[in-house]
Amino acid sequence: MSFRLRIFVLVLLVAVSAIGATAWLTLNLTSREVAEALEAQSRHRAEIVAEIQRYGLRHGRWPGVDRLVGDLAERTGLHIRVQTTAGEVLVDSDIEAGRASGPVQAIAYDIDSLPTMQVVTTTLPTARPSVLYAKPGPIPRDLFGPTPTDPVFGSPGALALRQAAQYRTGLVLVRCLNETLGDEASLGRDRAPYVTREQLERSPACLHKATTKVLGDTYWHDAYWEYLTYCDNLTRNGRELGGSKGAACLQAAFHDTVVTSSAVPLQVYLGGRNEVEIADFGRPALIGAAGLLLVAFLGTYVIARQFSRPVRRLTGASILLAAGQHDVRVRDEGHGELAQLSRSFNAMARAVQDSEERQRRLIADVAHEMRTPLSNLRGYLEGLSDGVIEPSRELFASLHEETLLQRRILDDLQVLALAEAGDLGYTRTPTDLAELAAAGVTAQLAVAAAAEVTLTVDAPEPVWVLADQDRMRQVLGNLLTNAIRYSDPGTQVLVRVNAEKVTAVLTVRDTGVGIAAADVPHVFDRFWRADPARQRATGGSGLGLTIAHRIVTDHGGRIEVASVQHVGTTFVVRLPRSEEAGAAFD
């Protein structure tokens, strides 16, 4: 299994396990949270609703209810959301606690913080209905004193109006105490008269302000008096003439009387707390999480160990290779990425080693090629100096030929060095390969005649390429020189040019001695010679084919060789055709 696949399998295993564990934990926690939330709601719902309703009743408004909701949520462990009937959220216990707001149930519990009218049992007067409907005098100034016995003010409607006035006065009183004395006060009682004796005596100025404001509101007094006395008419003589209509009328009238002073209605939604603690997971979940972490750790450790060992080996081998130990190799078993990396390293190390060996061989070959002619020159010069050898025209001609050979070797080495470094310049122009072949054969006719070898050209039509003509003549000259040199007298060398689909082909075929099959792969090596004695005798440098191979390669082509010993050798040069170059000369 490859390293990539092992990583993928490990990640997939961990991901699937994590997703499965997360899904299980989510379902477990959700079901548990829902069950606990439902149980807590049934246990604390009445308490929460009563507390919030009592807060609205005693304050007459909702500022500061967020602290109460926070305390209730902390005490009951529930998520409490309070909002208006229009849907505007007034307070959310999760947000107040710095958490994201969690879900709540769709069931809303109404909060209507209105005071309740207290039914006072009294004997209704026997007055005529017109008396009951008559407008009474001012409400007694002592709102919080004993219940008045006046026939009119002793009626249920008048008592309801008095309770409403007490509620309004109490709200104004506690707000005045908050503003002037800084008290965090609210109504001290949930029922009439709504304020305690201590609150009444706390600030006479606030009490006077509150009673004056309420008792002086004649518009409010007049508006509700007729409504309440109408309800009294339904309950006169101590009996309900209209069945339950009288009591319902009084309740509705009292509600309308106090609703303008009380807190606006709200709705309460309950849900589970949006908070997960470690203890909520339970022992099985914690054991599963620990097991998942252990599997991930062990899998990562095993894969990391399998990965680190080959990397360490490669690191050590690269250090040795950099230090000059070019025969270092690493194990490359397997078929994974690391094995491929090891094989790539070994291939690189072999290439470096081969390059070093080629460089050493080049130096040795150059030294060898230069040593023999120089030794000859030195021997002849010493013989001439000592008078052992008689000077002659033939001797000086031979010494001059040796000098020219050394110059050719140095020139070829310089050309080869420039080509391999990429610094050998080319001037590419449209070139007819057939014409170039004919010119190259013409230049070698004298040499071929001296060797009794026949040169033949087969180039029936132009074949255009984009090439450096001088360098391509150098390639053809090297191929023809070798063909003539290794052909026996009376044999033939054929030069052919033809066009394939996208390639121009130049072929040089001789019927000479040929090359042994074992030597064919080394034909383009530096200083390679199949017959060293014969090549030196004819003056070759051993670099011609190497240079030809480099020039053809730089032109985007390739050169191939096929040979059968004692039958002949064929060199084939393939270059990209250039239709544009041919069209320019048509």
C-alpha positions in Angstrom: 0.0 0.0 0.0 1.4 3.4 -1.0 2.1 6.1 1.5 -0.6 8.3 0.0 -3.1 5.5 0.3 -2.2 4.8 3.9 -2.6 8.4 4.8 -5.9 8.5 3.0 -7.2 5.4 4.7 -6.1 6.7 8.1 -7.7 10.1 7.6 -10.9 8.4 6.3 -11.0 6.0 9.3 -10.6 8.9 11.7 -13.1 11.0 9.8 -15.7 8.3 9.7 -15.1 7.5 13.4 -15.3 11.1 14.3 -18.5 11.7 12.3 -20.1 8.6 13.8 -19.1 9.5 17.3 -20.2 13.1 16.8 -23.6 12.0 15.4 -24.1 9.5 18.3 -23.0 12.1 20.9 -25.3 14.7 19.3 -28.3 12.5 19.3 -27.5 11.3 22.8 -27.0 14.7 24.2 -30.0 16.2 22.3 -32.4 13.5 23.5 -31.0 13.8 27.0 -31.2 17.6 26.9 -34.8 17.5 25.5 -35.8 15.1 28.3 -34.2 17.1 31.0 -35.5 20.4 29.5 -39.1 19.0 29.5 -38.8 17.7 33.0 -37.3 21.0 34.2 -40.0 23.0 32.4 -42.8 21.0 34.0 -41.2 21.5 37.4 -40.3 25.2 37.1 -42.7 26.6 34.6 -45.2 27.9 37.1 -42.4 29.3 39.2 -40.8 31.2 36.3 -44.1 32.6 35.0 -45.2 33.7 38.5 -41.8 35.4 39.2 -41.8 37.3 36.0 -45.5 38.2 36.4 -44.9 39.4 39.9 -42.0 41.5 38.7 -44.2 43.2 36.1 -47.0 43.7 38.6 -44.8 45.4 41.2 -42.8 47.5 38.8 -45.4 48.3 36.2 -42.7 48.1 33.5 -39.9 45.7 32.4 -36.5 47.4 32.8 -34.3 45.3 35.0 -36.2 42.1 34.3 -33.0 40.7 32.6 -31.4 40.2 36.1 -34.5 38.3 37.2 -34.5 36.1 34.1 -30.7 35.4 34.5 -31.2 34.4 38.1 -34.2 32.1 37.2 -32.2 30.5 34.3 -29.2 29.9 36.7 -31.5 28.4 39.4 -33.6 26.2 37.1 -31.0 25.3 34.5 -33.3 26.4 31.6 -33.0 28.6 28.6 -35.5 31.5 29.1 -36.5 33.8 26.4 -38.9 36.8 27.1 -40.4 38.7 24.2 -43.2 41.0 23.4 -46.4 39.8 21.7 -45.1 41.4 18.5 -42.1 39.0 18.6 -39.4 41.5 19.8 -37.0 39.7 22.1 -36.7 41.5 25.4 -34.2 39.3 27.2 -32.6 35.9 26.4 -30.8 34.1 29.2 -28.3 32.4 26.9 -27.2 35.7 25.4 -27.1 37.3 28.9 -24.8 34.5 30.0 -22.5 35.1 26.9 -23.6 32.0 25.0 -25.1 31.5 21.6 -28.9 31.5 21.9 -30.2 28.0 21.8 -33.5 26.6 20.6 -36.7 27.0 22.7 -40.0 25.2 22.5 -42.8 26.6 20.3 -45.1 26.9 23.3 -45.5 30.4 24.6 -46.6 31.2 28.2 -48.4 34.5 28.5 -47.3 37.1 31.1 -50.1 39.5 31.9 -49.0 41.6 34.9 -52.3 43.1 35.8 -53.4 43.5 39.4 -56.5 41.5 40.4 -59.6 43.2 41.6 -60.5 42.2 45.1 -64.1 41.6 45.7 -65.2 43.4 48.9 -68.4 42.1 50.5 -70.6 45.0 51.3 -74.3 45.9 51.5 -75.3 47.8 48.5 -77.4 50.9 49.1 -81.1 50.9 48.2 -80.7 54.0 46.3 -82.4 54.5 42.9 -80.4 53.7 39.8 -80.1 57.4 39.2 -78.3 57.8 42.4 -75.9 55.0 41.5 -75.3 56.7 38.2 -74.7 60.0 39.8 -71.2 61.4 39.6 -69.7 61.2 43.1 -67.5 63.8 44.7 -63.7 63.5 44.6 -62.2 60.2 45.6 -61.4 60.4 49.3 -58.0 62.0 49.7 -56.9 59.2 52.1 -56.6 56.6 49.4 -54.7 54.2 51.7 -57.0 54.7 54.7 -60.1 52.7 55.7 -62.7 51.7 53.1 -65.3 54.6 52.9 -68.9 53.8 54.0 -70.5 56.3 51.7 -73.4 54.7 49.9 -71.8 55.5 46.6 -68.2 54.8 47.4 -69.2 51.6 49.2 -70.4 50.2 45.9 -68.3 47.5 44.1 -67.7 49.8 41.2 -66.4 52.6 43.5 -64.2 50.1 45.4 -62.8 48.9 42.1 -62.0 52.5 41.1 -60.4 53.1 44.4 -58.2 50.0 44.0 -57.2 51.1 40.5 -56.3 54.5 42.0 -54.2 52.8 44.7 -52.3 50.8 42.1 -51.5 53.8 40.0 -50.6 55.9 43.0 -48.3 53.1 44.3 -46.4 52.9 41.0 -45.9 56.7 40.9 -44.8 56.5 44.6 -42.1 53.8 44.2 -40.8 55.4 41.0 -40.4 58.7 42.9 -38.6 56.9 45.7 -36.2 55.3 43.2 -35.4 58.7 41.6 -35.1 60.8 44.7 -33.7 58.4 47.3 -32.0 55.9 45.0 -34.0 53.0 46.4 -34.4 49.8 44.3 -38.0 49.8 45.4 -41.1 48.2 43.9 -44.7 47.8 45.1 -44.5 46.1 48.5 -47.7 44.1 48.1 -49.4 42.1 45.3 -52.8 43.3 46.2 -54.6 46.5 47.3 -53.4 48.9 48.7 -50.1 47.6 47.0 -47.8 49.7 49.2 -46.6 49.0 52.7 -46.9 51.5 55.6 -43.1 51.9 55.5 -43.3 53.0 51.9 -46.0 55.5 52.7 -43.9 57.0 55.4 -40.6 56.9 53.5 -41.1 60.2 51.7 -44.1 62.5 52.4 -43.1 64.5 49.3 -43.2 61.5 47.0 -46.6 60.4 48.6 -48.0 63.9 48.0 -46.7 63.9 44.4 -48.3 60.5 43.7 -51.7 61.2 45.2 -51.9 64.6 43.7 -51.1 63.2 40.2 -53.6 60.4 40.4 -56.5 62.2 42.2 -56.0 65.2 40.0 -56.5 63.1 36.8 -60.2 64.0 36.4 -60.3 62.8 32.8 -59.3 59.3 33.9 -61.7 59.4 36.9 -64.7 60.6 34.8 -63.9 58.1 32.0 -64.1 55.0 34.1 -66.7 56.1 36.7 -69.6 55.7 34.3 -68.3 52.3 33.2 -68.0 51.1 36.8 -71.4 52.5 37.9 -73.0 50.8 34.9 -71.6 47.5 36.2 -73.0 48.4 39.7 -76.4 48.7 38.2 -76.1 45.1 37.1 -75.4 44.0 40.6 -77.6 46.3 42.7 -79.9 45.0 45.5 -77.2 42.4 46.3 -78.2 40.1 43.5 -77.0 39.7 39.9 -79.9 40.8 37.7 -78.0 39.8 34.7 -76.6 36.5 35.9 -72.8 36.6 35.6 -72.8 39.7 33.6 -72.3 42.0 36.6 -69.1 40.3 37.8 -67.7 40.0 34.2 -68.5 43.7 33.7 -66.7 44.7 36.9 -63.7 42.6 35.9 -63.5 44.1 32.4 -63.9 47.6 33.8 -61.2 47.1 36.3 -58.9 45.6 33.6 -59.5 48.6 31.4 -58.9 51.0 34.3 -55.4 49.6 35.3 -54.1 48.4 31.8 -52.8 51.9 31.0 -50.5 51.9 34.0 -49.4 48.3 34.1 -46.5 46.6 32.2 -47.2 45.5 28.6 -48.0 41.8 28.1 -45.1 39.5 27.4 -44.6 35.9 26.3 -42.1 33.4 27.8 -40.5 30.6 25.9 -38.5 27.8 27.6 -35.9 25.5 26.4 -32.7 23.6 27.4 -29.6 25.4 28.2 -27.3 25.8 25.1 -24.2 24.7 27.0 -22.3 21.4 26.9 -20.0 20.4 29.7 -17.7 17.5 29.9 -19.8 15.9 32.5 -22.7 15.9 30.1 -21.0 13.4 27.8 -21.0 10.6 30.2 -18.5 7.8 30.8 -19.2 5.8 27.5 -18.7 9.0 25.4 -15.5 9.9 27.1 -14.2 6.3 26.7 -15.1 6.4 23.0 -13.4 9.8 22.5 -10.3 8.5 24.2 -10.3 5.4 22.0 -10.6 7.5 18.9 -7.7 9.7 19.9 -5.7 6.5 20.7 -6.4 5.1 17.2 -5.5 8.3 15.5 -2.3 8.6 17.6 -1.2 5.0 16.9 -2.0 5.2 13.2 -0.2 8.5 12.8 2.8 7.1 14.7 3.0 3.9 12.6 2.8 5.8 9.3 5.2 8.5 10.5 7.7 5.8 11.5 7.4 4.1 8.2 7.9 7.4 6.4 10.7 8.7 8.6 13.0 5.6 8.2 13.4 5.9 4.4 13.7 9.7 4.7 16.5 9.2 7.3 18.2 6.8 4.9 17.9 9.2 2.0 19.2 12.1 4.2 22.3 10.1 5.2 22.9 8.9 1.6 22.6 12.4 0.2 25.2 13.7 2.8 27.6 10.9 1.7 26.9 11.7 -2.0 27.6 15.4 -1.4 30.9 14.4 0.4 32.1 12.6 -2.7 31.0 9.0 -2.1 29.3 8.5 -5.4 28.8 4.7 -5.0 26.3 5.2 -2.2 22.8 3.6 -2.7 19.6 3.2 -0.7 17.2 0.3 -0.5 14.2 0.7 -2.9 11.9 -2.2 -2.1 8.2 -1.8 -2.7 6.1 0.2 -5.1 5.0 3.2 -3.1 6.0 6.8 -3.4 9.0 6.4 -1.0 10.3 3.5 -3.0 10.0 5.6 -6.1 11.8 8.4 -4.4 14.6 5.9 -3.4 14.9 4.6 -6.9 15.1 8.2 -8.2 17.8 8.9 -5.7 19.7 5.8 -6.8 19.3 6.9 -10.5 20.6 10.3 -9.6 23.6 8.8 -7.7 24.4 6.6 -10.7 24.2 9.5 -13.0 26.5 11.6 -10.8 28.9 8.6 -10.6 28.8 8.1 -14.4 29.4 11.8 -15.0 32.4 11.7 -12.7 33.7 8.6 -14.4 33.2 10.2 -17.9 35.0 13.3 -16.7 37.9 11.2 -15.5 37.9 9.2 -18.7 37.8 12.4 -20.7 40.9 13.7 -18.9 42.6 10.4 -19.3 41.7 10.2 -23.0 42.8 13.8 -23.6 46.1 13.1 -21.9 46.5 9.9 -23.9 45.6 11.5 -27.2 48.1 14.3 -26.5 50.8 12.2 -25.0 51.6 10.0 -28.0 52.0 12.8 -30.6 53.9 15.0 -28.2 56.2 12.1 -27.4 56.8 11.6 -31.1 57.6 15.3 -31.5 59.9 15.3 -28.5 61.8 12.3 -29.8 62.3 13.7 -33.2 63.3 17.1 -31.8 65.8 15.5 -29.4 67.2 13.3 -32.2 67.6 16.4 -34.5 69.2 18.3 -31.6 71.7 15.5 -30.9 72.5 14.9 -34.6 71.2 11.3 -34.4 68.5 12.0 -37.1 69.3 13.8 -40.3 67.0 16.6 -41.1 64.9 16.1 -44.3 61.9 17.6 -46.0 59.9 14.4 -45.3 60.8 14.6 -41.6 59.6 18.1 -41.3 56.4 17.3 -43.2 55.7 14.5 -40.7 56.4 16.8 -37.7 54.1 19.4 -39.2 51.3 16.8 -39.7 51.6 15.8 -36.0 51.3 19.4 -35.0 48.2 19.8 -37.2 46.7 16.7 -35.5 47.1 18.3 -32.1 45.5 21.5 -33.3 42.5 19.5 -34.7 42.1 17.7 -31.3 42.2 21.0 -29.4 39.7 22.6 -31.8 37.3 19.7 -31.6 37.6 19.7 -27.8 36.7 23.4 -27.8 33.8 22.9 -30.1 32.5 20.0 -28.0 32.9 22.0 -24.8 30.9 24.9 -26.2 28.2 22.6 -27.5 27.8 20.7 -24.2 27.7 24.1 -22.3 25.0 25.4 -24.7 27.3 28.2 -25.9 27.9 26.9 -29.4 26.2 29.5 -31.6 24.0 28.5 -34.6 22.8 30.7 -37.5 19.7 28.9 -38.7 18.7 29.6 -42.3 16.4 27.8 -44.8 18.6 25.0 -46.1 18.0 22.5 -49.0 19.4 19.2 -47.5 19.7 17.7 -51.0 21.9 20.6 -52.2 24.0 20.4 -49.0 24.5 16.6 -49.5 25.7 17.2 -53.1 28.1 19.9 -52.0 29.5 17.7 -49.2 30.1 14.8 -51.5 31.8 17.0 -54.0 34.2 18.3 -51.3 35.1 14.6 -50.4 35.7 13.4 -54.0 39.5 13.8 -53.9 39.8 11.9 -50.6 37.5 9.2 -51.8 39.5 8.8 -55.1 42.7 8.5 -53.1 41.1 5.7 -51.1 39.6 4.1 -54.2 36.1 4.5 -52.8 33.1 5.6 -55.0 30.8 8.3 -53.6 27.2 8.4 -54.9 24.4 10.9 -54.2 20.7 10.1 -54.3 18.8 13.4 -53.8 16.1 13.6 -56.5 14.2 16.6 -55.0 14.7 19.5 -52.6 14.1 18.8 -48.9 14.1 21.9 -46.8 15.1 22.3 -43.2 15.9 25.3 -40.9 19.5 24.7 -40.0 23.0 26.2 -39.6 24.6 25.2 -43.0 28.2 25.3 -41.8 27.5 23.0 -38.8 25.4 20.6 -41.0 28.3 20.5 -43.5 30.6 19.6 -40.5 28.2 16.8 -39.6 28.1 15.4 -43.1 31.9 15.8 -43.5 32.5 13.8 -40.3 30.1 11.0 -41.5 31.7 10.9 -45.0 35.3 10.9 -43.6 34.5 8.0 -41.3 32.7 6.1 -44.1 35.7 6.6 -46.5 38.2 5.8 -43.8 36.6 2.5 -42.9 35.7 1.3 -46.4 38.0 -1.0 -48.4 39.2 0.0 -51.8 36.7 -0.7 -54.6 33.7 -0.2 -52.3 30.9 2.4 -52.5 29.5 5.1 -50.1 25.9 6.2 -50.7 24.5 9.5 -49.6 20.7 9.7 -49.8 18.3 12.5 -49.0 14.5 11.9 -48.8 11.5 13.5 -47.0 9.1 11.7 -44.7 5.9 13.2 -43.3 7.4 15.7 -41.0 11.1 14.7 -41.1 14.0 15.3 -43.4 16.2 12.2 -43.6 20.0 12.2 -44.5 21.5 8.7 -44.9 25.2 7.8 -45.2 25.8 4.1 -46.0 29.1 2.4 -46.6 30.0 -1.2 -47.4 33.1 -1.2 -45.3 34.4 -3.2 -42.3 31.4 -2.4 -40.1 31.3 -2.1 -36.3 31.0 -4.9 -33.8 27.6 -5.1 -32.1 29.2 -4.6 -28.7 30.8 -1.3 -29.9 27.7 0.2 -31.6 26.4 1.9 -28.3 29.7 3.6 -27.9 30.0 5.2 -31.3 29.2 8.7 -30.1 31.4 8.5 -27.0 34.4 10.8 -26.7 37.6 9.4 -28.1 36.0 6.1 -28.9 37.7 4.1 -31.7 36.9 0.7 -33.0 40.4 0.4 -34.5 42.7 2.8 -32.5 45.8 2.1 -34.5 44.2 2.6 -37.9 42.4 5.7 -36.8 45.5 7.4 -35.5 47.3 6.4 -38.6 44.7 8.3 -40.7 44.8 11.3 -38.3 41.3 11.1 -36.6 40.7 12.9 -33.3 38.0 10.6 -32.0 35.6 13.5 -31.4 34.0 13.9 -34.8 30.9 11.7 -34.1 30.5 13.1 -30.7 30.4 16.6 -32.1 28.0 15.5 -34.9 25.6 14.0 -32.4 25.6 17.2 -30.3 25.0 19.4 -33.4 22.1 17.3 -34.6 20.5 17.2 -31.2 20.8 21.0 -30.9 18.8 21.2 -34.2 16.0 19.3 -32.7 16.8 16.1 -34.6 18.5 12.8 -33.9 21.3 10.7 -35.3 21.1 6.9 -35.4 23.6 4.2 -36.4 23.2 0.6 -37.6 26.1 -1.6 -38.5 26.9 -5.2 -39.3 30.5 -6.3 -39.1 32.1 -7.0 -42.5 28.9 -5.8 -44.2 28.8 -2.1 -43.7 27.5 0.8 -41.5 24.6 3.2 -41.9 24.2 6.6 -40.2 20.8 8.2 -40.4 20.2 11.9 -39.5 16.6 13.0 -39.0 15.8 16.7 -38.8 12.4 18.5 -38.6 11.2 19.6 -42.0 10.4 23.3 -42.7 7.7 23.8 -45.2 7.8 27.6 -44.7 11.5 27.6 -45.6 10.8 25.8 -48.9 7.9 28.1 -49.7 10.1 31.1 -49.4 12.3 29.8 -52.3 9.6 28.6 -54.5 
